[in-house]
């Protein structure tokens, strides 16, 4: 039984003192691959250091997080483009839109997302999408940008059954994480109805740790707790959830 964590920021300072222990605990829980989404140009080098240190386990994605989109976002994207020319990444991201923290740069966020969609198409890699309180804003752009070259995942999905179906129809994946285990999050109604063929597992470490670790630092070794919750809600074997989601993430991110 093998798992993948498709979204973990284990290069951040939260893990500076014990990242090797984090990886060891992940392996003990059979979480054998970790995709690391980027945040901005300042986090690229530390992310690549972790990728180099844990080759074949940790995989880097390159992108500009919507909460880091400001007036000078194009300068940030020029730096991303330079990195794309000199290093191989498994995805673009994380990118998208966010109306939870700050609404003042939403138009710049949308333009940043469109540009990063073009990066994904040009380099033939998937895109990792953030859409906090902004599913429709993100989805409408993906719907218009979608072609045979563009695929990706709506990370940290907490939407409705109808929104999950929209994602499925354009051929994108849904990232399920710690929120799936929260009692009042409403995901207990959604998860039994979604198509497992477009589900991947994620932690969003160090954020959104699943029950019983809620409120503490998250880490990839908690992926089985999320898988157990999905298995319970769908009345599936844990082994089947592991097999399907690992196959999905391997296909999406081309993880050997």
Residue pairs with C-beta under 8 A, 6 or more apart in sequence:
1 30
1 238
1 239
1 242
1 243
2 30
2 32
2 242
2 246
3 29
3 30
3 31
3 32
3 201
3 223
3 224
3 227
3 242
3 245
3 246
4 31
4 32
4 33
4 34
4 35
4 200
4 201
4 223
4 245
4 246
4 249
4 250
4 255
5 26
5 31
5 33
5 34
5 35
5 201
5 202
5 203
5 205
5 220
5 223
6 35
6 153
6 155
6 175
6 200
6 201
6 202
6 249
6 252
6 253
7 35
7 37
7 94
7 128
7 155
7 156
7 175
7 177
7 202
7 203
7 204
8 34
8 35
8 36
8 202
8 203
8 204
8 205
8 218
8 219
8 220
9 36
9 37
9 39
9 204
9 205
9 206
9 207
10 19
10 22
10 34
10 36
10 50
10 58
10 205
10 206
10 219
10 220
11 19
11 36
11 43
11 46
11 47
11 49
11 50
12 43
12 46
12 206
14 205
14 206
14 217
15 22
15 205
15 206
15 219
19 50
19 53
22 219
22 220
22 221
23 34
23 54
23 57
23 58
23 220
25 219
25 220
25 221
26 32
26 34
26 57
26 219
26 220
26 221
26 223
28 221
29 221
29 222
29 223
29 224
30 224
30 242
31 220
31 221
31 223
31 224
32 57
33 57
33 59
33 249
33 250
33 255
34 54
34 57
34 58
34 59
34 220
35 59
35 61
35 90
35 91
35 128
35 249
35 253
35 255
36 47
36 50
36 51
36 58
36 59
36 60
36 61
37 61
37 63
37 65
37 91
37 93
37 94
37 128
37 155
38 44
38 47
38 60
38 61
38 62
38 63
38 64
38 65
38 93
38 94
39 64
39 65
39 68
39 94
40 64
40 65
40 68
40 76
41 64
41 76
41 79
41 80
44 62
44 79
44 83
47 60
48 60
48 87
50 58
51 58
51 59
51 60
59 90
59 253
59 255
60 87
60 89
60 90
61 89
61 90
61 91
61 92
61 93
61 94
61 128
62 80
62 83
62 84
62 87
62 89
62 91
62 92
62 93
63 80
63 91
63 92
63 93
63 94
63 95
63 116
63 127
63 128
64 73
64 76
64 77
64 80
64 95
64 112
64 116
65 94
65 95
65 130
66 95
66 96
66 97
66 98
66 109
66 112
66 113
66 130
67 98
67 101
67 102
68 76
69 76
69 105
69 108
69 109
69 112
70 105
70 108
71 105
71 108
73 105
73 108
73 111
73 112
74 115
77 112
77 115
77 116
80 116
80 119
81 119
83 89
84 119
84 123
89 123
89 125
90 125
90 126
90 253
90 254
90 255
91 120
91 125
91 126
91 127
91 128
91 152
91 253
92 116
92 117
92 119
92 120
92 123
92 125
92 126
92 127
92 128
92 152
93 116
93 127
93 128
93 129
93 130
93 152
93 155
94 128
94 129
94 130
94 155
95 112
95 113
95 116
95 127
95 128
95 129
95 130
96 109
96 113
96 129
96 130
96 131
96 134
96 138
97 106
97 109
97 110
97 113
97 130
97 131
97 134
97 137
97 138
97 141
98 109
98 130
98 131
98 132
98 133
98 134
99 106
99 132
99 133
99 134
99 137
100 132
100 133
100 134
101 132
106 134
106 137
110 137
110 141
113 138
113 141
114 141
114 145
116 127
117 127
117 141
117 142
117 145
117 150
120 126
120 127
120 149
120 150
120 152
121 147
121 149
121 150
124 149
125 254
126 151
126 152
126 153
126 252
126 253
127 150
127 151
127 152
127 153
128 152
128 153
128 155
129 138
129 142
129 152
129 153
129 154
129 155
129 172
130 138
130 155
130 156
131 137
131 138
131 139
131 154
132 156
135 154
135 159
135 163
138 154
139 154
139 163
139 166
139 167
142 150
142 152
142 170
142 172
143 170
146 170
146 171
151 171
151 172
151 173
151 252
152 172
152 173
152 252
153 172
153 173
153 174
153 175
153 200
153 252
154 167
154 172
154 173
154 174
154 175
155 175
155 177
155 202
155 204
156 175
156 177
156 179
156 202
156 204
156 208
157 163
157 164
157 167
157 174
157 175
157 176
158 179
158 185
158 186
158 187
159 190
160 190
161 189
161 190
161 193
161 194
164 174
164 190
164 193
164 194
164 195
167 173
167 174
167 198
168 174
168 194
168 195
168 198
171 198
172 198
173 198
173 199
173 200
173 248
173 252
174 194
174 198
174 199
174 200
175 199
175 200
175 201
175 202
176 187
176 191
176 199
176 200
176 201
176 202
176 226
176 230
177 201
177 202
177 203
177 204
177 208
177 210
177 226
178 203
178 204
178 208
178 209
178 210
178 211
178 214
178 218
178 222
178 225
178 226
179 185
179 187
179 208
180 187
180 191
180 210
180 226
180 229
180 230
181 210
181 211
181 214
181 225
181 226
181 229
182 211
182 214
183 211
187 233
188 233
191 229
191 230
191 233
191 234
192 233
192 234
196 234
196 236
196 241
196 244
196 245
197 244
197 248
198 248
199 230
199 244
199 245
199 248
200 245
200 248
200 249
200 252
201 223
201 226
201 227
201 245
201 249
202 223
202 226
203 209
203 210
203 218
203 219
203 220
203 222
203 223
203 226
204 218
205 217
205 218
205 219
205 220
206 217
206 218
206 219
207 218
208 218
209 215
209 216
209 217
209 218
209 219
209 222
210 218
210 222
210 225
210 226
210 229
211 225
212 225
213 222
213 225
224 238
227 238
227 241
227 242
227 245
228 238
230 236
230 241
231 237
231 238
231 240
231 241
234 241
249 255
250 256
